[in-house]
Amino acid sequence: MNGGWLKGLVIGSGTVASFLISTSAFAQSATDYRQQGLSLREQERYSEAIAVLQKSVELEPQNLSGRVLLGWTQHKAGQTSIAEKTLLETFNLNPFDVPTLNALGIVYLVGGKLNNAIAAHSWAALLKPDNEIAHYNLSLAFERVGQYDWAIATAKEAAKLESSNPHPLVAEAIAHAGNQETSLAQAAFRQAIALDSRYGDSNFLTYLDEAGFSTDQILRSQQILRSL
């Protein structure tokens, strides 16, 4: 009887060890997929990156970072509705994860779902008050719905949190312009140019679409530049 018990223990221990080894290899494989997907995304090989990142999510469906990587890559590939679905599923897994909220809020913003963008970024800013991404994108969203005072306040907060980034200053400028505060708009824009002289080139400002600006917001930033 004692021998049988000992034999069972040895067999059981071997099974546990085998399970632990298998689980470790499983987790490592998902990590490899994420790293490979990130590398492909940096090369703008989006279809390949998405396929690889989907495999990482299949292996580790509870890994929020992997899901956010997938959703953001779908967003970069222009798959707005699919990215929204991926990130909303991630949000439902953990509604307190700030990177998920940041990414979801941007996808909402770019997709024109401004109230949803404001809700997502407001929640992200509440959870992490020094979250410059949330404050900056709130400014763009508030400006687009005509809430210029809120847009100015959140742009100023973003600029304070990331003082080397000209984007919040341009966002503040167009919000001041919406409020008919021409001199304040010009002053904010001059600050952006002081940080990066490229912002004094009207053609360069078209790049702001990659920073969440709408086409109309880019046109108004160019108008402010011409008024200087």
Residue frames as a rotation matrix with the C-alpha (Angstrom) as fourth column:
MET 1
0.565 0.825 0.000 0.00
0.825 -0.565 0.000 0.00
0.000 0.000 -1.000 0.00
ASN 2
0.482 -0.459 -0.746 2.78
0.134 -0.803 0.581 2.42
-0.866 -0.380 -0.326 0.90
GLY 3
-0.584 -0.745 0.322 4.59
0.389 0.091 0.917 1.54
-0.712 0.661 0.237 -2.31
GLY 4
-0.136 0.637 0.759 1.48
0.984 -0.002 0.178 2.27
0.115 0.771 -0.626 -4.37
TRP 5
0.780 0.422 -0.462 1.02
0.525 -0.843 0.115 5.60
-0.341 -0.333 -0.879 -2.62
LEU 6
0.047 -0.868 -0.494 4.64
0.042 -0.492 0.870 6.54
-0.998 -0.062 0.013 -3.32
LYS 7
-0.636 -0.239 0.734 4.35
0.679 0.278 0.679 5.44
-0.367 0.930 -0.014 -6.96
GLY 8
0.338 0.863 0.376 1.22
0.936 -0.351 -0.036 7.56
0.101 0.364 -0.926 -7.33
LEU 9
0.668 -0.151 -0.728 3.00
0.241 -0.883 0.404 10.54
-0.704 -0.445 -0.554 -5.82
VAL 10
-0.425 -0.905 -0.013 5.90
0.196 -0.106 0.975 10.19
-0.884 0.412 0.222 -8.25
ILE 11
-0.458 0.339 0.822 3.55
0.889 0.179 0.421 9.87
-0.004 0.924 -0.383 -11.21
GLY 12
0.635 0.762 -0.123 1.48
0.769 -0.639 0.015 12.81
-0.068 -0.104 -0.992 -9.97
SER 13
0.325 -0.600 -0.731 4.60
0.142 -0.733 0.665 14.95
-0.935 -0.320 -0.153 -9.48
GLY 14
-0.677 -0.598 0.428 5.73
0.464 0.105 0.880 14.14
-0.571 0.794 0.207 -12.99
THR 15
-0.018 0.777 0.630 2.35
0.986 -0.091 0.140 15.19
0.167 0.623 -0.764 -14.36
VAL 16
0.779 0.279 -0.561 2.49
0.457 -0.866 0.204 18.52
-0.429 -0.415 -0.802 -12.47
ALA 17
-0.118 -0.918 -0.379 6.04
0.121 -0.392 0.912 19.16
-0.986 0.062 0.157 -13.64
SER 18
-0.632 -0.070 0.772 5.05
0.744 0.225 0.629 18.38
-0.218 0.972 -0.090 -17.20
PHE 19
0.432 0.879 0.199 2.07
0.898 -0.440 -0.005 20.77
0.083 0.181 -0.980 -16.91
LEU 20
0.602 -0.260 -0.755 4.28
0.219 -0.855 0.469 23.56
-0.768 -0.448 -0.458 -15.53
ILE 21
-0.530 -0.844 0.086 6.80
0.260 -0.065 0.963 23.11
-0.808 0.533 0.254 -18.34
SER 22
-0.376 0.486 0.789 4.02
0.925 0.142 0.353 23.08
0.060 0.863 -0.502 -20.92
THR 23
0.687 0.677 -0.264 2.42
0.706 -0.708 0.024 26.22
-0.171 -0.204 -0.964 -19.44
SER 24
0.193 -0.713 -0.674 5.77
0.117 -0.666 0.737 28.03
-0.974 -0.221 -0.045 -19.41
ALA 25
-0.741 -0.481 0.468 6.39
0.469 0.129 0.874 27.16
-0.480 0.867 0.130 -23.06
PHE 26
0.054 0.890 0.453 2.85
0.994 -0.089 0.055 28.24
0.090 0.448 -0.890 -23.91
ALA 27
0.733 0.213 -0.646 3.36
0.416 -0.891 0.179 31.65
-0.537 -0.400 -0.742 -22.28
GLN 28
-0.231 -0.920 -0.318 6.74
0.097 -0.347 0.933 32.11
-0.968 0.185 0.169 -23.96
SER 29
-0.562 0.087 0.822 5.23
0.809 0.264 0.525 31.37
-0.172 0.961 -0.219 -27.35
ALA 30
0.558 0.821 0.120 2.64
0.829 -0.557 -0.047 34.10
0.029 0.126 -0.992 -26.86
THR 31
0.497 -0.481 -0.722 5.40
0.117 -0.787 0.605 36.52
-0.860 -0.385 -0.335 -25.85
ASP 32
-0.582 -0.745 0.327 7.33
0.379 0.108 0.919 35.64
-0.720 0.659 0.220 -29.00
TYR 33
-0.122 0.635 0.763 4.26
0.987 -0.002 0.160 36.32
0.103 0.773 -0.626 -31.12
ARG 34
0.796 0.433 -0.424 3.79
0.514 -0.852 0.095 39.72
-0.320 -0.293 -0.901 -29.48
GLN 35
0.076 -0.864 -0.498 7.42
0.010 -0.498 0.867 40.69
-0.997 -0.071 -0.029 -30.09
GLN 36
-0.672 -0.290 0.682 7.24
0.616 0.293 0.731 39.50
-0.412 0.911 -0.019 -33.69
GLY 37
0.249 0.876 0.414 3.97
0.966 -0.258 -0.036 41.36
0.075 0.409 -0.910 -34.24
LEU 38
0.694 -0.054 -0.718 5.40
0.251 -0.917 0.311 44.57
-0.675 -0.396 -0.622 -32.82
SER 39
-0.402 -0.913 -0.071 8.42
0.127 -0.132 0.983 44.28
-0.907 0.386 0.169 -35.11
LEU 40
-0.510 0.289 0.810 6.18
0.857 0.246 0.453 43.75
-0.068 0.925 -0.373 -38.13
ARG 41
0.603 0.787 -0.133 4.01
0.783 -0.615 -0.087 46.70
-0.150 -0.051 -0.987 -37.16
GLU 42
0.304 -0.579 -0.756 7.06
0.067 -0.779 0.624 48.97
-0.950 -0.240 -0.198 -36.95
GLN 43
-0.794 -0.568 0.215 7.81
0.201 0.089 0.976 47.93
-0.573 0.818 0.043 -40.55
GLU 44
-0.324 0.808 -0.493 4.18
-0.776 -0.525 -0.350 48.83
-0.541 0.270 0.796 -41.44
ARG 45
-0.791 0.121 -0.599 3.55
-0.292 0.787 0.544 45.22
0.537 0.605 -0.588 -42.46
TYR 46
-0.491 0.620 0.612 0.15
-0.869 -0.301 -0.392 45.43
-0.059 -0.725 0.687 -40.85
SER 47
0.481 0.727 -0.491 -1.59
-0.749 0.631 0.201 42.35
0.455 0.271 0.848 -42.27
GLU 48
0.016 -0.577 -0.817 1.26
0.129 0.811 -0.570 40.11
0.991 -0.097 0.087 -41.13
ALA 49
-0.853 -0.357 0.380 1.46
-0.271 -0.320 -0.908 41.85
0.446 -0.878 0.176 -37.77
ILE 50
-0.099 0.915 0.392 -2.27
-0.991 -0.126 0.042 41.40
0.088 -0.384 0.919 -37.15
ALA 51
0.526 0.286 -0.801 -2.12
-0.385 0.920 0.076 37.70
0.758 0.269 0.594 -38.01
VAL 52
-0.373 -0.775 -0.511 0.75
0.246 0.448 -0.859 37.15
0.895 -0.446 0.023 -35.58
LEU 53
-0.852 0.058 0.520 -0.83
-0.470 -0.521 -0.713 39.20
0.230 -0.852 0.471 -32.80
GLN 54
0.241 0.968 -0.066 -4.11
-0.882 0.247 0.401 37.31
0.405 -0.038 0.914 -33.19
LYS 55
0.253 -0.245 -0.936 -2.16
0.122 0.968 -0.221 34.13
0.960 -0.058 0.275 -32.43
SER 56
-0.808 -0.588 0.037 -0.75
0.071 -0.160 -0.985 35.72
0.585 -0.793 0.171 -29.26
VAL 57
-0.444 0.740 0.505 -4.30
-0.889 -0.435 -0.145 36.58
0.112 -0.513 0.851 -28.12
GLU 58
0.466 0.596 -0.654 -5.50
-0.532 0.780 0.331 33.06
0.707 0.193 0.680 -28.87
LEU 59
-0.135 -0.628 -0.767 -2.70
0.363 0.689 -0.627 31.69
0.922 -0.363 0.135 -26.67
GLU 60
-0.761 -0.138 -0.633 -3.21
0.646 -0.237 -0.725 34.22
-0.050 -0.962 0.270 -23.86
PRO 61
-0.143 0.802 0.580 -6.75
0.647 -0.368 0.668 35.58
0.749 0.470 -0.466 -24.13
GLN 62
0.726 0.428 -0.538 -6.55
0.686 -0.391 0.614 37.23
0.052 -0.815 -0.577 -20.69
ASN 63
-0.292 -0.909 -0.296 -3.36
0.861 -0.385 0.333 39.17
-0.417 -0.158 0.895 -21.50
LEU 64
0.632 0.648 -0.426 -4.52
0.453 -0.754 -0.475 42.78
-0.629 0.108 -0.770 -21.81
SER 65
-0.021 -0.729 -0.685 -1.27
-0.377 -0.628 0.680 44.08
-0.926 0.273 -0.262 -23.32
GLY 66
-0.807 -0.271 0.524 -1.51
0.293 0.587 0.755 41.54
-0.512 0.763 -0.395 -26.13
ARG 67
0.067 0.930 0.361 -5.08
0.953 0.047 -0.299 42.57
-0.295 0.364 -0.884 -26.86
VAL 68
0.612 0.107 -0.784 -4.19
0.084 -0.994 -0.070 46.27
-0.786 -0.023 -0.617 -26.84
LEU 69
-0.498 -0.847 -0.187 -1.28
-0.230 -0.079 0.970 45.59
-0.836 0.526 -0.156 -29.22
LEU 70
-0.623 0.340 0.704 -3.68
0.730 0.576 0.368 43.81
-0.280 0.743 -0.607 -31.57
GLY 71
0.437 0.892 -0.113 -6.34
0.809 -0.445 -0.384 46.54
-0.393 0.076 -0.916 -31.37
TRP 72
0.369 -0.362 -0.856 -3.84
-0.162 -0.932 0.325 49.33
-0.915 0.018 -0.403 -31.91
THR 73
-0.743 -0.646 0.175 -2.30
0.009 0.252 0.968 47.53
-0.669 0.721 -0.181 -34.88
GLN 74
-0.233 0.765 0.600 -5.76
0.954 0.300 -0.013 47.12
-0.190 0.569 -0.800 -36.40
HIS 75
0.657 0.427 -0.621 -6.26
0.394 -0.897 -0.200 50.85
-0.642 -0.113 -0.758 -35.86
LYS 76
-0.147 -0.819 -0.555 -2.94
-0.301 -0.497 0.814 51.64
-0.942 0.287 -0.174 -37.56
ALA 77
-0.831 -0.132 0.540 -4.03
0.389 0.557 0.734 49.45
-0.398 0.820 -0.411 -40.48
GLY 78
-0.830 0.541 -0.136 -7.19
-0.539 -0.715 0.446 51.56
0.144 0.444 0.885 -40.86
GLN 79
-0.472 0.666 -0.578 -9.48
0.330 0.741 0.584 48.83
0.818 0.085 -0.569 -39.53
THR 80
-0.692 0.109 0.713 -11.36
-0.534 -0.743 -0.404 51.19
0.486 -0.660 0.573 -37.23
SER 81
0.330 0.925 0.187 -14.47
-0.842 0.199 0.502 49.12
0.427 -0.323 0.844 -36.53
ILE 82
0.550 -0.204 -0.810 -12.47
0.216 0.972 -0.098 45.94
0.807 -0.121 0.578 -35.96
ALA 83
-0.585 -0.810 0.051 -10.04
0.232 -0.227 -0.946 47.77
0.778 -0.541 0.320 -33.67
GLU 84
-0.359 0.556 0.750 -12.97
-0.815 -0.578 0.038 49.19
0.454 -0.598 0.661 -31.72
LYS 85
0.682 0.646 -0.343 -14.41
-0.449 0.740 0.501 45.69
0.578 -0.188 0.794 -31.26
THR 86
0.145 -0.733 -0.665 -11.06
0.471 0.642 -0.605 44.29
0.870 -0.225 0.438 -30.08
LEU 87
-0.778 -0.537 0.325 -10.47
0.037 -0.555 -0.831 47.11
0.627 -0.635 0.452 -27.60
LEU 88
-0.049 0.840 0.541 -14.04
-0.870 -0.302 0.389 47.10
0.490 -0.451 0.746 -26.32
GLU 89
0.693 0.207 -0.690 -13.70
0.015 0.954 0.301 43.37
0.721 -0.219 0.658 -25.57
THR 90
-0.307 -0.894 -0.325 -10.45
0.546 0.114 -0.830 44.20
0.779 -0.433 0.454 -23.74
PHE 91
-0.617 0.180 0.766 -12.20
-0.530 -0.815 -0.235 46.95
0.582 -0.551 0.598 -21.78
ASN 92
0.466 0.884 0.014 -14.87
-0.655 0.335 0.677 44.47
0.594 -0.325 0.736 -20.73
LEU 93
0.322 -0.454 -0.831 -12.16
0.488 0.832 -0.265 42.19
0.811 -0.320 0.489 -19.33
ASN 94
-0.173 -0.410 -0.895 -10.83
0.964 -0.258 -0.068 45.03
-0.203 -0.875 0.440 -17.17
PRO 95
0.576 0.516 0.634 -12.51
0.673 -0.740 -0.010 48.46
0.464 0.433 -0.773 -17.25
PHE 96
0.916 -0.278 -0.288 -9.73
0.039 -0.654 0.755 49.92
-0.399 -0.703 -0.588 -15.08
ASP 97
0.120 -0.914 0.388 -6.83
0.820 0.312 0.480 49.34
-0.560 0.260 0.786 -17.47
VAL 98
0.322 -0.002 -0.947 -5.53
-0.087 -0.996 -0.027 52.74
-0.943 0.091 -0.320 -18.59
PRO 99
-0.755 -0.617 -0.221 -3.66
-0.267 -0.018 0.963 51.62
-0.598 0.787 -0.152 -21.76
THR 100
-0.582 0.635 0.508 -6.86
0.796 0.572 0.197 49.98
-0.166 0.519 -0.839 -22.97
LEU 101
0.411 0.785 -0.464 -8.84
0.680 -0.603 -0.417 53.15
-0.607 -0.144 -0.782 -22.32
ASN 102
-0.131 -0.547 -0.827 -6.22
-0.261 -0.785 0.561 55.33
-0.956 0.289 -0.040 -24.03
ALA 103
-0.946 -0.288 0.148 -6.27
0.036 0.363 0.931 53.17
-0.322 0.886 -0.333 -27.15
LEU 104
-0.321 0.910 0.261 -10.07
0.934 0.350 -0.073 52.79
-0.158 0.220 -0.962 -27.20
GLY 105
0.322 0.436 -0.840 -10.55
0.400 -0.867 -0.297 56.52
-0.858 -0.241 -0.454 -26.73
ILE 106
-0.493 -0.580 -0.648 -8.29
-0.382 -0.525 0.761 57.32
-0.781 0.623 0.037 -29.68
VAL 107
-0.903 0.217 0.370 -10.10
0.421 0.609 0.672 54.82
-0.080 0.763 -0.642 -31.90
TYR 108
0.106 0.977 -0.187 -13.40
0.910 -0.171 -0.378 56.43
-0.401 -0.130 -0.907 -30.93
LEU 109
0.116 -0.128 -0.985 -11.94
0.005 -0.992 0.130 59.89
-0.993 -0.020 -0.114 -31.63
VAL 110
-0.809 -0.510 -0.292 -10.62
-0.299 -0.069 0.952 58.98
-0.505 0.858 -0.096 -35.07
GLY 111
-0.769 0.572 0.285 -13.87
0.637 0.645 0.422 57.18
0.058 0.506 -0.861 -35.86
GLY 112
-0.683 0.471 0.559 -15.88
-0.156 -0.841 0.518 60.31
0.714 0.266 0.648 -35.02
LYS 113
0.305 0.760 -0.574 -17.60
0.545 0.354 0.759 58.83
0.781 -0.545 -0.306 -31.96
LEU 114
-0.313 -0.587 0.747 -16.82
-0.100 -0.762 -0.640 61.92
0.944 -0.275 0.180 -29.94
ASN 115
0.419 0.519 0.745 -19.06
-0.801 -0.176 0.573 61.31
0.428 -0.836 0.342 -26.91
ASN 116
0.961 -0.125 -0.247 -17.59
0.190 0.946 0.263 57.83
0.201 -0.300 0.933 -26.54
ALA 117
0.099 -0.985 0.142 -14.09
0.525 -0.069 -0.848 59.27
0.845 0.158 0.510 -26.89
ILE 118
-0.132 -0.083 0.988 -14.80
-0.573 -0.807 -0.144 61.83
0.809 -0.585 0.059 -24.16
ALA 119
0.802 0.496 0.332 -16.18
-0.561 0.435 0.705 59.12
0.205 -0.752 0.627 -21.87
ALA 120
0.783 -0.538 -0.312 -13.21
0.502 0.843 -0.193 56.78
0.367 -0.005 0.930 -22.40
HIS 121
-0.148 -0.920 0.362 -10.56
0.432 -0.389 -0.813 59.46
0.889 0.036 0.456 -21.98
SER 122
0.147 0.267 0.952 -12.31
-0.688 -0.665 0.292 61.07
0.711 -0.698 0.086 -19.00
TRP 123
0.975 0.216 0.054 -12.32
-0.198 0.725 0.659 57.71
0.103 -0.653 0.750 -17.23
ALA 124
0.466 -0.877 -0.118 -8.65
0.711 0.451 -0.539 57.20
0.526 0.168 0.834 -18.14
ALA 125
-0.228 -0.542 0.809 -7.75
-0.037 -0.825 -0.563 60.63
0.973 -0.158 0.168 -16.78
LEU 126
0.539 0.494 0.682 -9.69
-0.713 -0.163 0.682 59.96
0.448 -0.854 0.264 -13.58
LEU 127
0.967 -0.191 -0.167 -7.85
0.239 0.906 0.349 56.68
0.085 -0.377 0.922 -13.06
LYS 128
0.053 -0.996 -0.068 -4.46
0.970 0.035 0.242 58.24
-0.239 -0.079 0.968 -13.86
PRO 129
0.775 0.408 -0.483 -4.51
0.365 -0.912 -0.186 62.05
-0.516 -0.032 -0.856 -13.51
ASP 130
0.068 -0.825 -0.561 -1.01
-0.427 -0.533 0.731 62.45
-0.902 0.190 -0.388 -14.98
ASN 131
-0.086 0.028 0.996 -2.11
0.685 0.728 0.039 60.69
-0.724 0.685 -0.082 -18.17
GLU 132
-0.492 -0.187 -0.850 -1.13
-0.268 -0.897 0.352 63.21
-0.828 0.401 0.392 -20.84
ILE 133
-0.978 0.155 0.142 -2.59
0.195 0.418 0.887 61.03
0.078 0.895 -0.439 -23.62
ALA 134
-0.225 0.962 -0.158 -6.06
0.973 0.214 -0.084 61.26
-0.047 -0.172 -0.984 -22.13
HIS 135
0.071 0.240 -0.968 -5.91
0.383 -0.903 -0.196 65.02
-0.921 -0.357 -0.156 -21.54
TYR 136
-0.765 -0.444 -0.466 -4.58
-0.244 -0.470 0.848 65.71
-0.596 0.763 0.251 -25.04
ASN 137
-0.889 0.439 0.132 -7.22
0.352 0.469 0.810 63.64
0.294 0.766 -0.571 -26.79
LEU 138
-0.060 0.859 -0.509 -9.93
0.916 -0.156 -0.371 65.09
-0.398 -0.488 -0.777 -24.57
SER 139
-0.326 -0.125 -0.937 -8.89
-0.020 -0.990 0.139 68.51
-0.945 0.064 0.321 -25.86
LEU 140
-0.974 -0.066 -0.216 -9.32
-0.216 -0.007 0.976 67.41
-0.066 0.998 -0.007 -29.48
ALA 141
-0.588 0.806 -0.063 -12.68
0.752 0.574 0.325 65.80
0.298 0.144 -0.944 -28.75
PHE 142
-0.042 0.568 -0.822 -14.01
0.725 -0.549 -0.416 68.74
-0.687 -0.614 -0.389 -26.71
GLU 143
-0.642 -0.254 -0.723 -12.94
-0.215 -0.846 0.488 71.14
-0.736 0.469 0.488 -29.47
ARG 144
-0.972 0.234 -0.031 -14.85
0.044 0.311 0.949 69.15
0.232 0.921 -0.312 -32.06
VAL 145
-0.212 0.949 -0.232 -18.08
0.928 0.270 0.256 69.28
0.306 -0.161 -0.938 -30.03
GLY 146
0.085 0.228 0.970 -17.69
0.246 -0.948 0.201 73.03
0.966 0.221 -0.137 -29.43
GLN 147
0.919 0.139 -0.368 -16.75
0.383 -0.097 0.919 72.82
0.092 -0.985 -0.143 -25.75
TYR 148
0.470 -0.790 0.394 -13.86
0.152 -0.368 -0.917 75.24
0.870 0.491 -0.053 -26.18
ASP 149
0.384 -0.327 0.864 -13.21
-0.852 -0.486 0.194 76.09
0.357 -0.810 -0.465 -22.53
TRP 150
0.774 -0.075 0.629 -12.90
-0.281 0.849 0.447 72.39
-0.567 -0.523 0.636 -21.69
ALA 151
0.843 -0.475 0.252 -10.70
0.477 0.443 -0.759 71.92
0.249 0.761 0.600 -24.74
ILE 152
0.387 -0.704 0.595 -8.38
-0.352 -0.709 -0.611 74.69
0.852 0.027 -0.522 -23.61
ALA 153
0.486 -0.154 0.860 -8.19
-0.870 0.003 0.492 73.39
-0.078 -0.988 -0.133 -20.04
THR 154
0.832 -0.146 0.535 -7.36
0.055 0.982 0.182 69.83
-0.552 -0.122 0.825 -21.07
ALA 155
0.729 -0.619 0.291 -4.83
0.364 -0.008 -0.931 71.01
0.579 0.785 0.220 -23.69
LYS 156
0.357 -0.585 0.729 -3.07
-0.700 -0.684 -0.205 73.09
0.618 -0.437 -0.653 -21.03
GLU 157
0.615 -0.092 0.784 -2.96
-0.629 0.543 0.557 70.08
-0.476 -0.835 0.276 -18.71
ALA 158
0.892 -0.285 0.350 -1.50
0.420 0.808 -0.413 67.89
-0.165 0.516 0.841 -21.46
ALA 159
0.565 -0.699 0.438 1.11
0.030 -0.512 -0.858 70.55
0.824 0.498 -0.268 -22.25
LYS 160
0.415 -0.380 0.827 2.07
-0.892 -0.347 0.288 70.73
0.178 -0.857 -0.483 -18.59
LEU 161
0.694 -0.069 0.717 2.46
-0.295 0.881 0.370 66.96
-0.657 -0.469 0.590 -18.38
GLU 162
0.304 -0.607 0.734 4.45
0.840 0.534 0.094 66.68
-0.449 0.588 0.672 -21.62
SER 163
0.545 -0.029 -0.838 6.12
0.041 -0.997 0.062 70.04
-0.837 -0.068 -0.542 -22.02
SER 164
-0.529 -0.828 -0.188 8.34
-0.209 -0.088 0.974 68.99
-0.823 0.554 -0.126 -24.94
ASN 165
-0.526 0.415 0.742 5.40
0.779 0.585 0.225 68.01
-0.341 0.697 -0.631 -27.18
PRO 166
-0.974 0.125 -0.188 4.02
-0.181 -0.931 0.318 70.71
-0.135 0.344 0.929 -29.51
HIS 167
-0.672 0.740 -0.042 0.73
0.423 0.429 0.798 68.85
0.608 0.519 -0.601 -30.15
PRO 168
-0.065 0.713 -0.698 -1.13
0.988 -0.050 -0.143 70.04
-0.137 -0.699 -0.702 -27.03
LEU 169
-0.514 -0.187 -0.837 -0.13
0.229 -0.971 0.077 73.62
-0.827 -0.152 0.542 -27.83
VAL 170
-0.965 0.238 -0.114 -1.59
-0.167 -0.215 0.962 73.36
0.204 0.947 0.247 -31.34
ALA 171
-0.375 0.865 -0.333 -4.70
0.771 0.490 0.407 71.80
0.515 -0.104 -0.851 -29.81
GLU 172
-0.174 0.255 -0.951 -4.91
0.767 -0.570 -0.293 74.73
-0.617 -0.781 -0.096 -27.39
ALA 173
-0.873 -0.239 -0.425 -4.47
-0.039 -0.835 0.549 77.18
-0.486 0.496 0.719 -30.26
ILE 174
-0.795 0.606 0.023 -7.40
0.097 0.090 0.991 75.87
0.598 0.790 -0.131 -32.30
ALA 175
-0.124 0.756 -0.643 -9.58
0.970 0.228 0.080 75.80
0.207 -0.614 -0.762 -29.16
HIS 176
-0.414 -0.081 -0.907 -8.77
0.432 -0.894 -0.117 79.46
-0.801 -0.440 0.405 -28.48
ALA 177
-0.988 0.053 -0.145 -9.60
-0.153 -0.462 0.873 80.20
-0.021 0.885 0.465 -32.12
GLY 178
-0.476 0.864 -0.167 -12.96
0.615 0.462 0.639 78.51
0.629 0.202 -0.751 -31.62
ASN 179
0.104 0.444 -0.890 -13.51
0.952 -0.305 -0.041 80.83
-0.289 -0.842 -0.455 -28.66
GLN 180
0.710 0.109 0.695 -12.67
0.486 -0.791 -0.372 83.83
0.509 0.602 -0.615 -30.88
GLU 181
0.823 -0.522 -0.224 -9.53
-0.034 -0.438 0.898 84.45
-0.567 -0.732 -0.378 -28.80
THR 182
0.924 -0.378 0.060 -7.21
0.095 0.073 -0.993 85.23
0.371 0.923 0.103 -31.69
SER 183
0.324 -0.862 0.389 -4.25
-0.771 -0.479 -0.420 86.59
0.549 -0.164 -0.820 -29.74
LEU 184
0.191 -0.213 0.958 -4.27
-0.786 0.551 0.279 83.62
-0.588 -0.807 -0.062 -27.34
ALA 185
0.905 0.149 0.399 -4.49
0.111 0.822 -0.559 81.21
-0.411 0.550 0.727 -30.28
GLN 186
0.746 -0.664 0.059 -1.49
-0.153 -0.257 -0.954 82.87
0.648 0.703 -0.293 -31.90
ALA 187
0.187 -0.690 0.699 0.48
-0.970 -0.241 0.022 82.84
0.153 -0.683 -0.715 -28.66
ALA 188
0.474 0.045 0.879 -0.11
-0.401 0.900 0.170 79.12
-0.784 -0.433 0.445 -28.15
PHE 189
0.965 -0.097 0.244 0.89
0.258 0.507 -0.823 78.40
-0.044 0.857 0.514 -31.75
ARG 190
0.530 -0.823 0.206 4.09
-0.561 -0.522 -0.643 80.42
0.636 0.225 -0.738 -31.39
GLN 191
0.197 -0.423 0.885 4.95
-0.882 0.317 0.348 78.29
-0.428 -0.849 -0.310 -28.37
ALA 192
0.773 0.129 0.621 4.53
0.075 0.954 -0.291 75.17
-0.630 0.271 0.728 -30.52
ILE 193
0.870 -0.474 0.133 6.87
0.086 -0.121 -0.989 76.61
0.485 0.872 -0.065 -33.16
ALA 194
0.351 -0.762 0.544 9.39
-0.893 -0.446 -0.049 77.51
0.280 -0.469 -0.838 -30.46
LEU 195
0.343 -0.177 0.922 9.45
-0.504 0.794 0.340 73.83
-0.792 -0.582 0.183 -29.45
ASP 196
-0.192 -0.334 0.923 9.73
0.589 0.713 0.381 72.57
-0.785 0.616 0.060 -33.03
SER 197
-0.513 -0.105 -0.852 10.33
-0.357 -0.876 0.323 74.91
-0.781 0.470 0.412 -35.95
ARG 198
-0.964 0.167 0.207 8.67
0.265 0.531 0.805 72.46
0.024 0.831 -0.556 -38.38
TYR 199
-0.164 0.967 -0.196 5.32
0.901 0.067 -0.428 73.65
-0.401 -0.247 -0.882 -37.04
GLY 200
-0.116 0.061 -0.991 5.99
-0.161 -0.986 -0.042 76.89
-0.980 0.155 0.124 -38.86
ASP 201
-0.928 -0.174 -0.331 5.59
-0.358 0.158 0.920 75.00
-0.107 0.972 -0.208 -42.16
SER 202
-0.092 0.996 -0.017 1.99
-0.932 -0.093 -0.352 74.74
-0.352 -0.016 0.936 -43.29
ASN 203
0.176 0.122 -0.977 2.65
-0.696 0.717 -0.036 71.57
0.696 0.686 0.211 -45.30
PHE 204
-0.793 -0.548 -0.266 4.13
-0.186 0.634 -0.750 69.86
0.580 -0.546 -0.605 -42.26
LEU 205
-0.636 0.586 0.502 0.90
-0.708 -0.186 -0.681 70.40
-0.306 -0.789 0.533 -40.35
THR 206
0.195 0.717 -0.669 -0.87
-0.853 0.461 0.245 67.84
0.484 0.523 0.702 -42.53
TYR 207
-0.535 -0.512 -0.672 1.03
-0.095 0.827 -0.555 65.27
0.840 -0.232 -0.491 -40.46
LEU 208
-0.750 0.254 0.611 -1.22
-0.661 -0.252 -0.707 66.15
-0.026 -0.934 0.357 -37.52
ASP 209
0.304 0.870 -0.388 -3.76
-0.821 0.446 0.356 63.62
0.483 0.211 0.850 -38.78
GLU 210
-0.012 -0.406 -0.914 -1.43
0.159 0.902 -0.402 61.01
0.987 -0.150 0.054 -37.26
ALA 211
-0.945 -0.321 -0.062 -1.77
0.135 -0.210 -0.968 62.85
0.298 -0.923 0.242 -33.94
GLY 212
-0.525 0.811 -0.259 -5.57
0.791 0.351 -0.501 62.61
-0.315 -0.468 -0.826 -33.87
PHE 213
-0.590 0.304 -0.748 -6.44
-0.264 -0.948 -0.176 65.93
-0.763 0.093 0.640 -35.54
SER 214
0.308 0.742 0.595 -9.40
0.583 0.347 -0.735 65.90
-0.752 0.573 -0.326 -37.89
THR 215
-0.217 -0.345 0.913 -9.10
0.961 -0.239 0.138 67.37
0.170 0.908 0.383 -41.39
ASP 216
0.609 0.541 0.580 -11.01
0.422 -0.840 0.340 70.46
0.671 0.038 -0.740 -40.25
GLN 217
0.892 -0.317 -0.321 -8.76
0.222 -0.312 0.924 70.90
-0.393 -0.896 -0.208 -37.22
ILE 218
-0.087 -0.949 0.303 -5.68
0.841 0.093 0.533 70.73
-0.534 0.301 0.790 -39.46
LEU 219
0.002 0.162 0.987 -7.13
0.811 -0.578 0.094 73.39
0.585 0.800 -0.132 -41.76
ARG 220
0.890 0.389 0.237 -7.79
0.182 -0.780 0.598 75.68
0.418 -0.490 -0.765 -38.80
SER 221
0.541 -0.791 -0.287 -4.28
0.473 0.003 0.881 75.15
-0.696 -0.612 0.375 -37.45
GLN 222
-0.295 -0.625 0.723 -2.97
0.953 -0.135 0.272 76.22
-0.072 0.769 0.635 -40.87
GLN 223
0.434 0.531 0.728 -5.19
0.549 -0.796 0.254 79.30
0.714 0.289 -0.637 -40.74
ILE 224
0.950 -0.132 -0.283 -3.72
0.195 -0.457 0.868 80.29
-0.244 -0.879 -0.408 -37.38
LEU 225
0.070 -0.989 0.134 -0.20
0.755 0.140 0.640 79.80
-0.652 0.056 0.756 -38.75
ARG 226
-0.170 -0.108 0.979 -0.96
0.899 -0.424 0.110 82.07
0.403 0.899 0.169 -41.70
SER 227
0.757 0.559 0.338 -2.21
0.364 -0.790 0.493 84.75
0.543 -0.251 -0.802 -39.30
LEU 228
0.540 -0.601 -0.589 1.08
0.710 -0.050 0.703 84.97
-0.452 -0.797 0.400 -37.42
